Amino acid sequence: MNIRKTILMRVYLAFGLMVFGALLVFGKLLHLQYVDGDQWREMADSLTIRERVVEAARGNIYSNDGSLLATSVPEYDIRFDAMAIPSEHNDVFNARVDSLAINLAKYFGDRSSRQYLTQLKEARAKKQRYVLIKRAVSHQQLKDLKKFPLFKNFKAEKKRFSSSLIAVRENKRILPFTNLAARTIGYKNTKGDTVRVGLEGAYGDYIEGKSGVQLMQRIAGGVWIPVNREMEIAPTDGSDIIATIDVNMQDMAQRALEKQLQISNADNGCVVLMEVQTGEIRAIANFTKDGEGIYREKFNYAIAQGADPGSTFKVASYLVALDDKKVDLNTVVDVGNGTYKVPSHTIKDSHAPKKSRMTVLEAFEESSNVAVAKLINQHYGANPEKFTGKLHEWGLNQPLGIQIPGEATPWVKMPDSRSWSKLSLVQMAYGYELKLTPLQTLTLFNAVANNGKMVAPLFVKEIQHLGQPVKKFEARVINKQIASPEAIKSMQTMMKGVMDEGTGKRLKSPLYTSAGKTGTAQMADGSRGYGQRRYQSSFAGYFPAENPKYSMIVVIRNPRNGYYGGSVAGPVFRELADMVYANDLSLHHTFGQRQVNVAGEKVPYTLRGSKEATAKVYEKLGFKTVNWNAIVRSEKDSSGAGATPTSFAINEVKEGVVPNVKGMGLVDAIFAMENAGYKTTVRGKGKVINQSLAAGQRLKAGTHVLIELN
């Protein structure tokens, strides 16, 4: 019995000790959480370090003429370290914090000095080390802020104190020309890295550079601050891309295309301008009408929209027959009344023929569907592989392998294709039952202009890093000679005939020669087929005809005001070709043949502006200058009556000093003002007659200035 009591007592004692121990542990946990919790959390936070990836500045994208198409601009979040000056030096902090608040209020103008002062003092009282002051601060603004009290290193009481300013850098991608070639410049989707568009996407590995690393420490409240003001590993900026795009030509292309889309009330359209010898793309524009009726760049139709090309494909059909010597320019074809019956189908011309029997040249000029269908069926009906095989030999069935992503794969069917039927050959003859993008069609036309040599379109000329070449891109030949020189020569004659006598006659310019082909194709509407009567209007060609420098294609889809290629797409070709001809002095053979010495003589009237730019124009126009320092610029006086000599070269633009832009043209005036650091608003047209800020003043960057033109 005594033994039993002893055992029970020991059990109760052990249980009691366990309960007591558990209560002690529980009490300690409560003490740690509610009494010493803040202390231990702060200690844990202070021991937490992590790496912050510092994004490198992406490389710039430049146009062919050196203009900046895309660039990375650094922006900063400005933070305030209230404890950069230790607690024992409150007198030093208090002596300067008022001045800092006044400076911030005056500089940003978003809050009063009292509001800034309250924020800064509260941060000091709470010992905060990472207080947000301002987001999206520019690099120039950061330079200014570093001069403010407490935001710069300084000495006081024989002791050196660190800056209270913390600048967290982010890189913002901007397009200086906004929507100019925006789709071709493209973008890279940084969220997930799955979407790559245009040059930004294709050359992302070069443009992106190498990210840096900065150590971050977590302090009380879960706030992360840099361990050091400088980065542990500095980022390496990306390489620059030199594109083939010409800013002026691109601007012309977009304006001409948008205007015609509005006139024709079309769904979308594109235009591409290419240099014949090199394949370099000088302009590429794509517009889509949105729900508000505004045309915007949303999709790159030129490279990604495969469709039935329609009558522009007759160039390929006739070129096959010419190369195989099945026809020549004088071969006669009977088109009857403009209809041609084939099994289960009747092919019709868009208009009644002028005569029932015409030559190949005349049939091409009039864009007869019947003529080309008859000729191709007659010579290749028994052996269609010979026709389609040559198209494949030329590479029309293969992507061009261009430098930007998104190219649609062309479709040029063969007789062993599942969809081949008795109609396929004659339908292909005039541009149906196959798929080509506008750029793929243009590449064929460019080969004709290039005497048979097919070159791939080029969007990038060079990659540079810190001004040094990393990689250069030359013209890439797809096919050295797509057809015999005789066949190419005949096709060149036929395409020039379209402009002289055929469906492109109204597009002919009295100033230069051109060659081309109109195209009108009915668009299929999915499973509903061709019943909706929707059309694709196109025009492709080159100029000057005798020595081609540029080739071009225009495609406009679903126009509601007319639909023939010559009247809908043709005007874009003519307008852009006119503007390119007017601006490309190499196309004007009279320039440069006569040298004029203008030193000491009357100088042609020019607006104020860059001496170097004017010298370049003079040189192109054939004016020979001996001593530019002795030359003065003629300028009409205020009454407009006479001309008075003034200094030719404008003063060098200085940042922070308002330049004198009176008498300049708009481009030079904006260039001078914005390089001096001022934001410009423009009113009027002509040359500058007044500026709202007096020249010579020293004003902070970002100040707005109004310039008036007349």
Secondary structure, DSSP 8 states (H G I E B T S, - for coil): -HHHHHHHHHHHHHHHHHHHHHHHHHHHHHHHHHTSHHHHHHHHHHT-EEEEEE------EE-TTS-EEEEEEEEEEEEE-TTSS-GGGHHHHHHHHHHHHHHHHHHH-SS-HHHHHHHHHHHHHTT-S-EEEEEEEEHHHHHHHTTSTTSS-EEETTEEE---EEEEEEEEEE-TTTTTTHHHH-EE-TTTS--EEHHHHHTHHHHS-B-EEEEEEEETTTEEEESSSS-SB--B---EEEES--HHHHHHHHHHHHHHHHHHT-SEEEEEEEETTT-BEEEEEEEEE-TTS-EE----HHHH--B--GGGGHHHHHHHHHHTTS--TT-EEE-TTTEEEETTEEEE-SS--S-SEEEHHHHHHTT-HHHHHHHHHHHHTT-HHHHHHHHHHTTTTS----SSS-----EE--TTSTT--TTHHHHHHTT-SEEB-HHHHHHHHHHHHTTT-EE--B-EEEEEETTEEEEE----EEES-SS-HHHHHHHHHHHHHHHHTSTTGGG--SSS--EEEEEEEEE--GGGTTTT-EEEEEEEEEESSSS--EEEEEEEES-SS---HHHHTHHHHHHHHHHHHHH-GGG-TTTTSS-EE-TTS------B--HHHHHHHHHHHTEE-S-GGG-EEEEE-TTSS-EEEEESS-----TTB----TTBBHHHHHHHHHHTT-EEEEEESSBEEEESS-TT-B--TT-EEEEEE-
